[in-house]
Amino acid sequence: NRHFAATLHPRATYIATTNETCGFAYVTREVTIDGHNFTTLIKVFTDEDPDFNRREAEDLAKHLNEK
């Protein structure tokens, strides 16, 4: 039931993270239900330009958090 509640929880936070080793960036959705943390991968940016990946991930997380 917690997994289902986590997918529907309206107060989730979207976070942009970069992997410095490979240059990828990704956005995750994080929410805590009854003291348990749930993280869902939303999107991975894998362009050859790590700065582009970082900017795109940060922009997506910003827009998702505005909801």
N, CA, C and O atoms as a Tripos MOL2 file, in Angstrom:
@<TRIPOS>MOLECULE
protein
  268   267    67     0     0
PROTEIN
NO_CHARGES

@<TRIPOS>ATOM
      1 N           0.8050   -1.1990    0.0000 N.3       1 ASN1
      2 CA          0.0000    0.0000    0.0000 C.3       1 ASN1
      3 C           0.8510    1.2660    0.0000 C.2       1 ASN1
      4 O           0.4580    2.2770   -0.5840 O.2       1 ASN1
      5 N           2.0200    1.2180    0.6550 N.am      2 ARG2
      6 CA          2.8830    2.3980    0.6890 C.3       2 ARG2
      7 C           3.3870    2.7640   -0.7000 C.2       2 ARG2
      8 O           3.4770    3.9440   -1.0380 O.2       2 ARG2
      9 N           3.7190    1.7510   -1.5130 N.am      3 HIS3
     10 CA          4.1920    2.0290   -2.8700 C.3       3 HIS3
     11 C           3.1090    2.7330   -3.6810 C.2       3 HIS3
     12 O           3.3920    3.6900   -4.4000 O.2       3 HIS3
     13 N           1.8900    2.2670   -3.5680 N.am      4 PHE4
     14 CA          0.7810    2.8880   -4.2810 C.3       4 PHE4
     15 C           0.5640    4.3140   -3.7790 C.2       4 PHE4
     16 O           0.3710    5.2310   -4.5780 O.2       4 PHE4
     17 N           0.5950    4.5030   -2.4810 N.am      5 ALA5
     18 CA          0.4190    5.8430   -1.9040 C.3       5 ALA5
     19 C           1.5350    6.7760   -2.3590 C.2       5 ALA5
     20 O           1.2970    7.9590   -2.6020 O.2       5 ALA5
     21 N           2.7450    6.2490   -2.4740 N.am      6 ALA6
     22 CA          3.8810    7.0740   -2.9050 C.3       6 ALA6
     23 C           3.7050    7.5540   -4.3370 C.2       6 ALA6
     24 O           4.0650    8.6880   -4.6530 O.2       6 ALA6
     25 N           3.1610    6.7150   -5.2070 N.am      7 THR7
     26 CA          2.9800    7.1170   -6.6030 C.3       7 THR7
     27 C           1.9270    8.2080   -6.7500 C.2       7 THR7
     28 O           1.9650    8.9800   -7.7090 O.2       7 THR7
     29 N           0.9960    8.2790   -5.8180 N.am      8 LEU8
     30 CA         -0.0710    9.2700   -5.8980 C.3       8 LEU8
     31 C           0.1350   10.4840   -4.9930 C.2       8 LEU8
     32 O          -0.6450   11.4350   -5.0360 O.2       8 LEU8
     33 N           1.1690   10.4490   -4.1880 N.am      9 HIS9
     34 CA          1.3820   11.5060   -3.1960 C.3       9 HIS9
     35 C           1.6040   12.8540   -3.8810 C.2       9 HIS9
     36 O           2.4920   12.9720   -4.7260 O.2       9 HIS9
     37 N           0.8160   13.8710   -3.5340 N.am     10 PRO10
     38 CA          0.9080   15.1620   -4.2160 C.3      10 PRO10
     39 C           2.0940   16.0290   -3.7930 C.2      10 PRO10
     40 O           2.3920   17.0200   -4.4590 O.2      10 PRO10
     41 N           2.7630   15.6850   -2.7190 N.am     11 ARG11
     42 CA          3.8360   16.5380   -2.2140 C.3      11 ARG11
     43 C           5.2220   15.9410   -2.4440 C.2      11 ARG11
     44 O           6.1270   16.1400   -1.6330 O.2      11 ARG11
     45 N           5.3870   15.2310   -3.5160 N.am     12 ALA12
     46 CA          6.6890   14.6550   -3.8490 C.3      12 ALA12
     47 C           7.6440   15.7690   -4.2690 C.2      12 ALA12
     48 O           7.2180   16.8390   -4.7030 O.2      12 ALA12
     49 N           8.9270   15.5040   -4.1360 N.am     13 THR13
     50 CA          9.9630   16.4390   -4.5370 C.3      13 THR13
     51 C          10.7490   15.8390   -5.6900 C.2      13 THR13
     52 O          11.0890   14.6560   -5.6720 O.2      13 THR13
     53 N          11.0390   16.6640   -6.6990 N.am     14 TYR14
     54 CA         11.8170   16.2320   -7.8540 C.3      14 TYR14
     55 C          13.2270   16.7890   -7.7150 C.2      14 TYR14
     56 O          13.4160   17.9760   -7.4490 O.2      14 TYR14
     57 N          14.2120   15.9170   -7.8980 N.am     15 ILE15
     58 CA         15.6050   16.2830   -7.6580 C.3      15 ILE15
     59 C          16.4460   15.9680   -8.8870 C.2      15 ILE15
     60 O          16.3540   14.8810   -9.4570 O.2      15 ILE15
     61 N          17.2730   16.9440   -9.2890 N.am     16 ALA16
     62 CA         18.2190   16.7510  -10.3880 C.3      16 ALA16
     63 C          19.5650   16.3410   -9.7980 C.2      16 ALA16
     64 O          20.0550   16.9600   -8.8530 O.2      16 ALA16
     65 N          20.1530   15.2960  -10.3630 N.am     17 THR17
     66 CA         21.4330   14.7830   -9.8880 C.3      17 THR17
     67 C          22.3340   14.5240  -11.0860 C.2      17 THR17
     68 O          21.8600   14.1150  -12.1460 O.2      17 THR17
     69 N          23.6230   14.7590  -10.9230 N.am     18 THR18
     70 CA         24.5630   14.4720  -12.0040 C.3      18 THR18
     71 C          25.5200   13.3660  -11.5810 C.2      18 THR18
     72 O          25.8600   13.2330  -10.4050 O.2      18 THR18
     73 N          25.9430   12.5850  -12.5520 N.am     19 ASN19
     74 CA         26.9490   11.5580  -12.3430 C.3      19 ASN19
     75 C          28.2180   12.0840  -13.0090 C.2      19 ASN19
     76 O          28.3490   12.0350  -14.2320 O.2      19 ASN19
     77 N          29.1330   12.5760  -12.2170 N.am     20 GLU20
     78 CA         30.3480   13.2080  -12.7360 C.3      20 GLU20
     79 C          31.2230   12.2350  -13.5200 C.2      20 GLU20
     80 O          31.9390   12.6540  -14.4300 O.2      20 GLU20
     81 N          31.1800   10.9620  -13.1910 N.am     21 THR21
     82 CA         32.0230    9.9690  -13.8510 C.3      21 THR21
     83 C          31.6660    9.8100  -15.3240 C.2      21 THR21
     84 O          32.5580    9.7860  -16.1720 O.2      21 THR21
     85 N          30.3880    9.7010  -15.6400 N.am     22 CYS22
     86 CA         29.9770    9.4670  -17.0240 C.3      22 CYS22
     87 C          29.3470   10.6940  -17.6700 C.2      22 CYS22
     88 O          29.0930   10.6850  -18.8740 O.2      22 CYS22
     89 N          29.0890   11.7480  -16.9010 N.am     23 GLY23
     90 CA         28.5230   12.9670  -17.4610 C.3      23 GLY23
     91 C          27.0210   12.9550  -17.6140 C.2      23 GLY23
     92 O          26.4510   13.9080  -18.1440 O.2      23 GLY23
     93 N          26.3640   11.9000  -17.1620 N.am     24 PHE24
     94 CA         24.9180   11.8190  -17.2580 C.3      24 PHE24
     95 C          24.2780   12.6570  -16.1480 C.2      24 PHE24
     96 O          24.9050   12.9480  -15.1290 O.2      24 PHE24
     97 N          23.0400   13.0300  -16.3660 N.am     25 ALA25
     98 CA         22.2470   13.7000  -15.3360 C.3      25 ALA25
     99 C          20.8810   13.0400  -15.3260 C.2      25 ALA25
    100 O          20.4220   12.5290  -16.3480 O.2      25 ALA25
    101 N          20.2380   13.0500  -14.1810 N.am     26 TYR26
    102 CA         18.9310   12.4140  -14.0900 C.3      26 TYR26
    103 C          18.0540   13.1260  -13.0800 C.2      26 TYR26
    104 O          18.5310   13.8450  -12.2020 O.2      26 TYR26
    105 N          16.7540   12.9030  -13.2300 N.am     27 VAL27
    106 CA         15.7610   13.4860  -12.3300 C.3      27 VAL27
    107 C          15.0460   12.3490  -11.6230 C.2      27 VAL27
    108 O          14.6190   11.3800  -12.2510 O.2      27 VAL27
    109 N          14.9210   12.4780  -10.3140 N.am     28 THR28
    110 CA         14.1870   11.5020   -9.5260 C.3      28 THR28
    111 C          13.0420   12.1840   -8.7900 C.2      28 THR28
    112 O          13.0720   13.3850   -8.5230 O.2      28 THR28
    113 N          12.0430   11.3880   -8.4750 N.am     29 ARG29
    114 CA         10.8890   11.8370   -7.6780 C.3      29 ARG29
    115 C          11.0230   11.1740   -6.3290 C.2      29 ARG29
    116 O          11.1250    9.9500   -6.2440 O.2      29 ARG29
    117 N          11.0260   11.9760   -5.2600 N.am     30 GLU30
    118 CA         11.2130   11.4250   -3.9240 C.3      30 GLU30
    119 C          10.0640   11.8290   -3.0090 C.2      30 GLU30
    120 O           9.6090   12.9730   -3.0100 O.2      30 GLU30
    121 N           9.6120   10.8550   -2.2330 N.am     31 VAL31
    122 CA          8.5240   11.0920   -1.2810 C.3      31 VAL31
    123 C           8.7170   10.1480   -0.0920 C.2      31 VAL31
    124 O           9.2360    9.0400   -0.2370 O.2      31 VAL31
    125 N           8.2900   10.6080    1.0810 N.am     32 THR32
    126 CA          8.3490    9.7880    2.2870 C.3      32 THR32
    127 C           6.9300    9.4810    2.7440 C.2      32 THR32
    128 O           6.1130   10.3830    2.9290 O.2      32 THR32
    129 N           6.6510    8.1910    2.9250 N.am     33 ILE33
    130 CA          5.3450    7.7260    3.3920 C.3      33 ILE33
    131 C           5.5780    6.8750    4.6410 C.2      33 ILE33
    132 O           6.3030    5.8810    4.5900 O.2      33 ILE33
    133 N           4.9740    7.2570    5.7420 N.am     34 ASP34
    134 CA          5.0930    6.5080    6.9990 C.3      34 ASP34
    135 C           6.5480    6.2180    7.3640 C.2      34 ASP34
    136 O           6.8610    5.1280    7.8410 O.2      34 ASP34
    137 N           7.4350    7.1840    7.1450 N.am     35 GLY35
    138 CA          8.8370    7.0310    7.5040 C.3      35 GLY35
    139 C           9.6700    6.2380    6.5040 C.2      35 GLY35
    140 O          10.8520    5.9980    6.7530 O.2      35 GLY35
    141 N           9.0940    5.8280    5.3910 N.am     36 HIS36
    142 CA          9.8130    5.0820    4.3540 C.3      36 HIS36
    143 C          10.0050    5.9760    3.1400 C.2      36 HIS36
    144 O           9.0550    6.5980    2.6640 O.2      36 HIS36
    145 N          11.2380    6.0390    2.6360 N.am     37 ASN37
    146 CA         11.5490    6.8590    1.4690 C.3      37 ASN37
    147 C          11.3270    6.0660    0.1890 C.2      37 ASN37
    148 O          11.7180    4.9030    0.0910 O.2      37 ASN37
    149 N          10.6920    6.7090   -0.7940 N.am     38 PHE38
    150 CA         10.4460    6.1010   -2.0970 C.3      38 PHE38
    151 C          11.0420    7.0080   -3.1630 C.2      38 PHE38
    152 O          10.7390    8.2000   -3.2140 O.2      38 PHE38
    153 N          11.8850    6.4430   -4.0080 N.am     39 THR39
    154 CA         12.5290    7.1870   -5.0790 C.3      39 THR39
    155 C          12.1730    6.5380   -6.4040 C.2      39 THR39
    156 O          12.2710    5.3220   -6.5640 O.2      39 THR39
    157 N          11.7540    7.3770   -7.3590 N.am     40 THR40
    158 CA         11.3930    6.9090   -8.6880 C.3      40 THR40
    159 C          12.2270    7.6630   -9.7090 C.2      40 THR40
    160 O          12.2950    8.8910   -9.6690 O.2      40 THR40
    161 N          12.8580    6.9440  -10.6150 N.am     41 LEU41
    162 CA         13.6170    7.5720  -11.6840 C.3      41 LEU41
    163 C          12.6440    8.1280  -12.7120 C.2      41 LEU41
    164 O          11.7800    7.4020  -13.2060 O.2      41 LEU41
    165 N          12.7780    9.4100  -13.0390 N.am     42 ILE42
    166 CA         11.8800   10.0670  -13.9830 C.3      42 ILE42
    167 C          12.5030   10.1280  -15.3730 C.2      42 ILE42
    168 O          11.8750    9.7130  -16.3470 O.2      42 ILE42
    169 N          13.7230   10.6380  -15.4770 N.am     43 LYS43
    170 CA         14.3630   10.7770  -16.7860 C.3      43 LYS43
    171 C          15.8740   10.8460  -16.6220 C.2      43 LYS43
    172 O          16.3870   11.3920  -15.6450 O.2      43 LYS43
    173 N          16.5830   10.2740  -17.6120 N.am     44 VAL44
    174 CA         18.0430   10.3220  -17.6550 C.3      44 VAL44
    175 C          18.4510   11.0890  -18.9060 C.2      44 VAL44
    176 O          17.9200   10.8460  -19.9890 O.2      44 VAL44
    177 N          19.3820   12.0030  -18.7590 N.am     45 PHE45
    178 CA         19.9160   12.7780  -19.8840 C.3      45 PHE45
    179 C          21.3170   12.2600  -20.1880 C.2      45 PHE45
    180 O          22.1910   12.2740  -19.3210 O.2      45 PHE45
    181 N          21.5280   11.8020  -21.4200 N.am     46 THR46
    182 CA         22.7770   11.1190  -21.7730 C.3      46 THR46
    183 C          23.4990   11.7540  -22.9560 C.2      46 THR46
    184 O          24.2610   11.0770  -23.6460 O.2      46 THR46
    185 N          23.2750   13.0280  -23.2010 N.am     47 ASP47
    186 CA         23.9590   13.7090  -24.2980 C.3      47 ASP47
    187 C          25.4740   13.6910  -24.0540 C.2      47 ASP47
    188 O          25.9200   13.4900  -22.9240 O.2      47 ASP47
    189 N          26.2430   13.8980  -25.0930 N.am     48 GLU48
    190 CA         27.7040   13.9180  -24.9530 C.3      48 GLU48
    191 C          28.1930   15.1140  -24.1460 C.2      48 GLU48
    192 O          29.3050   15.0890  -23.6180 O.2      48 GLU48
    193 N          27.3820   16.1560  -24.0440 N.am     49 ASP49
    194 CA         27.7480   17.3740  -23.3160 C.3      49 ASP49
    195 C          27.2010   17.3010  -21.8870 C.2      49 ASP49
    196 O          25.9920   17.4180  -21.6870 O.2      49 ASP49
    197 N          28.0720   17.1100  -20.8960 N.am     50 PRO50
    198 CA         27.5950   16.9850  -19.5100 C.3      50 PRO50
    199 C          26.9080   18.2500  -18.9890 C.2      50 PRO50
    200 O          25.9940   18.1610  -18.1700 O.2      50 PRO50
    201 N          27.3400   19.4280  -19.4560 N.am     51 ASP51
    202 CA         26.6950   20.6690  -19.0160 C.3      51 ASP51
    203 C          25.2640   20.7470  -19.5310 C.2      51 ASP51
    204 O          24.3670   21.2010  -18.8200 O.2      51 ASP51
    205 N          25.0520   20.3050  -20.7610 N.am     52 PHE52
    206 CA         23.7030   20.2560  -21.3200 C.3      52 PHE52
    207 C          22.8320   19.3220  -20.4840 C.2      52 PHE52
    208 O          21.6990   19.6620  -20.1430 O.2      52 PHE52
    209 N          23.3540   18.1640  -20.1600 N.am     53 ASN53
    210 CA         22.6090   17.1910  -19.3490 C.3      53 ASN53
    211 C          22.2150   17.7790  -18.0080 C.2      53 ASN53
    212 O          21.0780   17.6210  -17.5640 O.2      53 ASN53
    213 N          23.1550   18.4590  -17.3620 N.am     54 ARG54
    214 CA         22.8890   19.0700  -16.0540 C.3      54 ARG54
    215 C          21.8100   20.1390  -16.1610 C.2      54 ARG54
    216 O          20.8810   20.1690  -15.3530 O.2      54 ARG54
    217 N          21.9290   21.0210  -17.1620 N.am     55 ARG55
    218 CA         20.9360   22.0910  -17.3380 C.3      55 ARG55
    219 C          19.5440   21.5310  -17.6070 C.2      55 ARG55
    220 O          18.5560   22.0090  -17.0480 O.2      55 ARG55
    221 N          19.4730   20.5240  -18.4580 N.am     56 GLU56
    222 CA         18.1750   19.9260  -18.7830 C.3      56 GLU56
    223 C          17.5350   19.2660  -17.5620 C.2      56 GLU56
    224 O          16.3330   19.4010  -17.3320 O.2      56 GLU56
    225 N          18.3440   18.5560  -16.7880 N.am     57 ALA57
    226 CA         17.8240   17.9020  -15.5790 C.3      57 ALA57
    227 C          17.3540   18.9370  -14.5610 C.2      57 ALA57
    228 O          16.2900   18.7790  -13.9620 O.2      57 ALA57
    229 N          18.1350   19.9880  -14.3630 N.am     58 GLU58
    230 CA         17.7360   21.0270  -13.4180 C.3      58 GLU58
    231 C          16.4680   21.7310  -13.8690 C.2      58 GLU58
    232 O          15.6040   22.0410  -13.0480 O.2      58 GLU58
    233 N          16.3480   21.9850  -15.1660 N.am     59 ASP59
    234 CA         15.1590   22.6460  -15.6970 C.3      59 ASP59
    235 C          13.9180   21.7670  -15.5160 C.2      59 ASP59
    236 O          12.8630   22.2540  -15.1090 O.2      59 ASP59
    237 N          14.0480   20.4750  -15.8180 N.am     60 LEU60
    238 CA         12.9170   19.5730  -15.6530 C.3      60 LEU60
    239 C          12.4900   19.4840  -14.1860 C.2      60 LEU60
    240 O          11.2980   19.5430  -13.8820 O.2      60 LEU60
    241 N          13.4540   19.3420  -13.2810 N.am     61 ALA61
    242 CA         13.1260   19.2630  -11.8510 C.3      61 ALA61
    243 C          12.4520   20.5470  -11.3810 C.2      61 ALA61
    244 O          11.5070   20.5020  -10.5930 O.2      61 ALA61
    245 N          12.9310   21.6820  -11.8590 N.am     62 LYS62
    246 CA         12.3340   22.9720  -11.4710 C.3      62 LYS62
    247 C          10.8710   23.0230  -11.9130 C.2      62 LYS62
    248 O           9.9990   23.3910  -11.1260 O.2      62 LYS62
    249 N          10.6030   22.6610  -13.1490 N.am     63 HIS63
    250 CA          9.2310   22.7200  -13.6490 C.3      63 HIS63
    251 C           8.3180   21.7120  -12.9300 C.2      63 HIS63
    252 O           7.1650   22.0280  -12.6350 O.2      63 HIS63
    253 N           8.8120   20.5340  -12.6560 N.am     64 LEU64
    254 CA          8.0050   19.5430  -11.9600 C.3      64 LEU64
    255 C           7.7020   19.9750  -10.5250 C.2      64 LEU64
    256 O           6.6200   19.6950  -10.0100 O.2      64 LEU64
    257 N           8.6390   20.6440   -9.8870 N.am     65 ASN65
    258 CA          8.4210   21.1030   -8.5130 C.3      65 ASN65
    259 C           7.4690   22.2880   -8.4290 C.2      65 ASN65
    260 O           6.9480   22.5850   -7.3540 O.2      65 ASN65
    261 N           7.2330   22.9750   -9.5560 N.am     66 GLU66
    262 CA          6.3080   24.1210   -9.5650 C.3      66 GLU66
    263 C           4.8570   23.6990   -9.4880 C.2      66 GLU66
    264 O           3.9930   24.5230   -9.1900 O.2      66 GLU66
    265 N           4.5700   22.4430   -9.7450 N.am     67 LYS67
    266 CA          3.1740   21.9690   -9.7280 C.3      67 LYS67
    267 C           2.6040   22.0110   -8.3480 C.2      67 LYS67
    268 O           1.4450   21.6500   -8.1480 O.2      67 LYS67
@<TRIPOS>BOND
     1     1     2 1
     2     2     3 1
     3     3     4 2
     4     3     5 am
     5     5     6 1
     6     6     7 1
     7     7     8 2
     8     7     9 am
     9     9    10 1
    10    10    11 1
    11    11    12 2
    12    11    13 am
    13    13    14 1
    14    14    15 1
    15    15    16 2
    16    15    17 am
    17    17    18 1
    18    18    19 1
    19    19    20 2
    20    19    21 am
    21    21    22 1
    22    22    23 1
    23    23    24 2
    24    23    25 am
    25    25    26 1
    26    26    27 1
    27    27    28 2
    28    27    29 am
    29    29    30 1
    30    30    31 1
    31    31    32 2
    32    31    33 am
    33    33    34 1
    34    34    35 1
    35    35    36 2
    36    35    37 am
    37    37    38 1
    38    38    39 1
    39    39    40 2
    40    39    41 am
    41    41    42 1
    42    42    43 1
    43    43    44 2
    44    43    45 am
    45    45    46 1
    46    46    47 1
    47    47    48 2
    48    47    49 am
    49    49    50 1
    50    50    51 1
    51    51    52 2
    52    51    53 am
    53    53    54 1
    54    54    55 1
    55    55    56 2
    56    55    57 am
    57    57    58 1
    58    58    59 1
    59    59    60 2
    60    59    61 am
    61    61    62 1
    62    62    63 1
    63    63    64 2
    64    63    65 am
    65    65    66 1
    66    66    67 1
    67    67    68 2
    68    67    69 am
    69    69    70 1
    70    70    71 1
    71    71    72 2
    72    71    73 am
    73    73    74 1
    74    74    75 1
    75    75    76 2
    76    75    77 am
    77    77    78 1
    78    78    79 1
    79    79    80 2
    80    79    81 am
    81    81    82 1
    82    82    83 1
    83    83    84 2
    84    83    85 am
    85    85    86 1
    86    86    87 1
    87    87    88 2
    88    87    89 am
    89    89    90 1
    90    90    91 1
    91    91    92 2
    92    91    93 am
    93    93    94 1
    94    94    95 1
    95    95    96 2
    96    95    97 am
    97    97    98 1
    98    98    99 1
    99    99   100 2
   100    99   101 am
   101   101   102 1
   102   102   103 1
   103   103   104 2
   104   103   105 am
   105   105   106 1
   106   106   107 1
   107   107   108 2
   108   107   109 am
   109   109   110 1
   110   110   111 1
   111   111   112 2
   112   111   113 am
   113   113   114 1
   114   114   115 1
   115   115   116 2
   116   115   117 am
   117   117   118 1
   118   118   119 1
   119   119   120 2
   120   119   121 am
   121   121   122 1
   122   122   123 1
   123   123   124 2
   124   123   125 am
   125   125   126 1
   126   126   127 1
   127   127   128 2
   128   127   129 am
   129   129   130 1
   130   130   131 1
   131   131   132 2
   132   131   133 am
   133   133   134 1
   134   134   135 1
   135   135   136 2
   136   135   137 am
   137   137   138 1
   138   138   139 1
   139   139   140 2
   140   139   141 am
   141   141   142 1
   142   142   143 1
   143   143   144 2
   144   143   145 am
   145   145   146 1
   146   146   147 1
   147   147   148 2
   148   147   149 am
   149   149   150 1
   150   150   151 1
   151   151   152 2
   152   151   153 am
   153   153   154 1
   154   154   155 1
   155   155   156 2
   156   155   157 am
   157   157   158 1
   158   158   159 1
   159   159   160 2
   160   159   161 am
   161   161   162 1
   162   162   163 1
   163   163   164 2
   164   163   165 am
   165   165   166 1
   166   166   167 1
   167   167   168 2
   168   167   169 am
   169   169   170 1
   170   170   171 1
   171   171   172 2
   172   171   173 am
   173   173   174 1
   174   174   175 1
   175   175   176 2
   176   175   177 am
   177   177   178 1
   178   178   179 1
   179   179   180 2
   180   179   181 am
   181   181   182 1
   182   182   183 1
   183   183   184 2
   184   183   185 am
   185   185   186 1
   186   186   187 1
   187   187   188 2
   188   187   189 am
   189   189   190 1
   190   190   191 1
   191   191   192 2
   192   191   193 am
   193   193   194 1
   194   194   195 1
   195   195   196 2
   196   195   197 am
   197   197   198 1
   198   198   199 1
   199   199   200 2
   200   199   201 am
   201   201   202 1
   202   202   203 1
   203   203   204 2
   204   203   205 am
   205   205   206 1
   206   206   207 1
   207   207   208 2
   208   207   209 am
   209   209   210 1
   210   210   211 1
   211   211   212 2
   212   211   213 am
   213   213   214 1
   214   214   215 1
   215   215   216 2
   216   215   217 am
   217   217   218 1
   218   218   219 1
   219   219   220 2
   220   219   221 am
   221   221   222 1
   222   222   223 1
   223   223   224 2
   224   223   225 am
   225   225   226 1
   226   226   227 1
   227   227   228 2
   228   227   229 am
   229   229   230 1
   230   230   231 1
   231   231   232 2
   232   231   233 am
   233   233   234 1
   234   234   235 1
   235   235   236 2
   236   235   237 am
   237   237   238 1
   238   238   239 1
   239   239   240 2
   240   239   241 am
   241   241   242 1
   242   242   243 1
   243   243   244 2
   244   243   245 am
   245   245   246 1
   246   246   247 1
   247   247   248 2
   248   247   249 am
   249   249   250 1
   250   250   251 1
   251   251   252 2
   252   251   253 am
   253   253   254 1
   254   254   255 1
   255   255   256 2
   256   255   257 am
   257   257   258 1
   258   258   259 1
   259   259   260 2
   260   259   261 am
   261   261   262 1
   262   262   263 1
   263   263   264 2
   264   263   265 am
   265   265   266 1
   266   266   267 1
   267   267   268 2
@<TRIPOS>SUBSTRUCTURE
     1 ASN1         2 RESIDUE 1 A ASN
     2 ARG2         6 RESIDUE 1 A ARG
     3 HIS3        10 RESIDUE 1 A HIS
     4 PHE4        14 RESIDUE 1 A PHE
     5 ALA5        18 RESIDUE 1 A ALA
     6 ALA6        22 RESIDUE 1 A ALA
     7 THR7        26 RESIDUE 1 A THR
     8 LEU8        30 RESIDUE 1 A LEU
     9 HIS9        34 RESIDUE 1 A HIS
    10 PRO10       38 RESIDUE 1 A PRO
    11 ARG11       42 RESIDUE 1 A ARG
    12 ALA12       46 RESIDUE 1 A ALA
    13 THR13       50 RESIDUE 1 A THR
    14 TYR14       54 RESIDUE 1 A TYR
    15 ILE15       58 RESIDUE 1 A ILE
    16 ALA16       62 RESIDUE 1 A ALA
    17 THR17       66 RESIDUE 1 A THR
    18 THR18       70 RESIDUE 1 A THR
    19 ASN19       74 RESIDUE 1 A ASN
    20 GLU20       78 RESIDUE 1 A GLU
    21 THR21       82 RESIDUE 1 A THR
    22 CYS22       86 RESIDUE 1 A CYS
    23 GLY23       90 RESIDUE 1 A GLY
    24 PHE24       94 RESIDUE 1 A PHE
    25 ALA25       98 RESIDUE 1 A ALA
    26 TYR26      102 RESIDUE 1 A TYR
    27 VAL27      106 RESIDUE 1 A VAL
    28 THR28      110 RESIDUE 1 A THR
    29 ARG29      114 RESIDUE 1 A ARG
    30 GLU30      118 RESIDUE 1 A GLU
    31 VAL31      122 RESIDUE 1 A VAL
    32 THR32      126 RESIDUE 1 A THR
    33 ILE33      130 RESIDUE 1 A ILE
    34 ASP34      134 RESIDUE 1 A ASP
    35 GLY35      138 RESIDUE 1 A GLY
    36 HIS36      142 RESIDUE 1 A HIS
    37 ASN37      146 RESIDUE 1 A ASN
    38 PHE38      150 RESIDUE 1 A PHE
    39 THR39      154 RESIDUE 1 A THR
    40 THR40      158 RESIDUE 1 A THR
    41 LEU41      162 RESIDUE 1 A LEU
    42 ILE42      166 RESIDUE 1 A ILE
    43 LYS43      170 RESIDUE 1 A LYS
    44 VAL44      174 RESIDUE 1 A VAL
    45 PHE45      178 RESIDUE 1 A PHE
    46 THR46      182 RESIDUE 1 A THR
    47 ASP47      186 RESIDUE 1 A ASP
    48 GLU48      190 RESIDUE 1 A GLU
    49 ASP49      194 RESIDUE 1 A ASP
    50 PRO50      198 RESIDUE 1 A PRO
    51 ASP51      202 RESIDUE 1 A ASP
    52 PHE52      206 RESIDUE 1 A PHE
    53 ASN53      210 RESIDUE 1 A ASN
    54 ARG54      214 RESIDUE 1 A ARG
    55 ARG55      218 RESIDUE 1 A ARG
    56 GLU56      222 RESIDUE 1 A GLU
    57 ALA57      226 RESIDUE 1 A ALA
    58 GLU58      230 RESIDUE 1 A GLU
    59 ASP59      234 RESIDUE 1 A ASP
    60 LEU60      238 RESIDUE 1 A LEU
    61 ALA61      242 RESIDUE 1 A ALA
    62 LYS62      246 RESIDUE 1 A LYS
    63 HIS63      250 RESIDUE 1 A HIS
    64 LEU64      254 RESIDUE 1 A LEU
    65 ASN65      258 RESIDUE 1 A ASN
    66 GLU66      262 RESIDUE 1 A GLU
    67 LYS67      266 RESIDUE 1 A LYS
